[in-house]
C-alpha cells in the first residue's frame, strides 16, 4: 500500500525547520545589532531593533533574553536621564552643564524612551552657559515633543533674541499655560490695551495676585463689564499685603470714589503699601506731605 501524504509531510517539516532556523538567525543578528547600538548609547535606535528582534524570538530562552535586554535598555536610559538632570540641578560650572548636555543628548532622538522633558532640560543647560540660541533650538524641539515648559521658555527667549509675531507668542504661551499659569498673566499683559476683555479672561485664569489686581482695575476703569466685585477683590489682595491693591484701595477711600470717603483708612492703606515696597505710594505721600499734615492736624 502507498502512502501519498508521506512526501508532503516531510516537505512541510523541512519548511518549518527552515523557517525556524531563519527566525533564529534573524533574531541573533538583530539582538547583536541592538546590543552594539546600546553600547554606543544610541538608545532610540537600539529600542527599535530590540523590538524587531522580539518578533523573531521563538524559543522561551530567546524571549526571556530579549525581555532582559529591553529592561537593561530602559534602565540605561533612566540612569542617563537622571545623571543629566542631577548635573543641571547641581550646576555651578560650565563644565557641569556641558557634561549634562552630553548625557542628555544620548537620549536624542527621544521617541519611545520615556524620558519626558529632555529638551526642556537641555534648553535649561544651554541657558545656564549663556548660549541662548542653543537653548532656543532645544526648546523648539521640546515644543515639537509637547513639552509645555519648553513652550514657555521658547516664547520668552524669542522675544529677546529674535523677531517673532505676537500670534506666534500667543500660541506658545497658551500651550504653556495649563502647567504654568504665569503664562496667563503674560497673555493678559499682552492684550490689556488692545483687547481688555480678552486680557480680563486671561487674568482670571491666572488666579494670581497680579491677575486679580488687573481684573479689578479693568472693572473700575470701565474697560470691561463683569459680575466680579472689584472692591472685594482689592480688599482680599490688600489683606494679603499686596501693595498695589493697598495703594489703589487707599486712594478710593481717600478720595471717596466707589467707596464712602474715609481719609484715615485711605492713609492707613497707602502707608501700608509704602511699607510693602510700593514706590507709587511712597511718591504720593511725599507729594502730598503738607496736605496730609493738615488732615492729621484736623483730627
C-alpha angles and dihedrals in degrees: 000000000000125000105209093183095061096084095047090050091053091048091049091050090050091050093049092049090047092051091047091051091049091049091051091049092049091047093053093048093049094044091052092046091051092049090052091051092049091051088054089051090244089140101165092052090045090052092056094047093047089053090051091048090052089064090058096046104111107162123067088241092057092046091052091047095051091048090053092049093048090052090049089054092051091048091050091050092050093046091051091046093050093046091053093049092046091053091052094046092048091042120143102137137051087238092060092049090046090054090049090053091050091051097047094045087064085071094057120135085042100186113135093359095107093225103134124201094017093143092045089056091046091050090050091052092051090050090052091057090047097250102134095170091053088050092049090054092051094045090050088055088048091056089052087055093048097254107157096195088056089054092055095048093042091056092049095047095044090059090055101042110022142034109257134166122248090237090059091050092049091054091051095046093046090051092049096045101082089065098029115038090188084080089066089055090053091048090051091052090049093056104031093103102032100038113013095178092052089047090050091054091051093048090052091055091049091065089197133131091251092046094049092046091053090048089056094047092049091053094044092051090050093240093127137020119229143157089230114107108234094197091055090048092052092045092052092048091046090053086055089054094248098163099207090057092046091053095046094046090046090055091050091053094042095052097032095238118152085347136060107271113264111163093180093056090042092055091046091055094043091051090048089053089051091050089051091056104266107153094193090058090048093051092044091056091048093049092050099038096122093045091050091049090055092049092050091047090052093056 
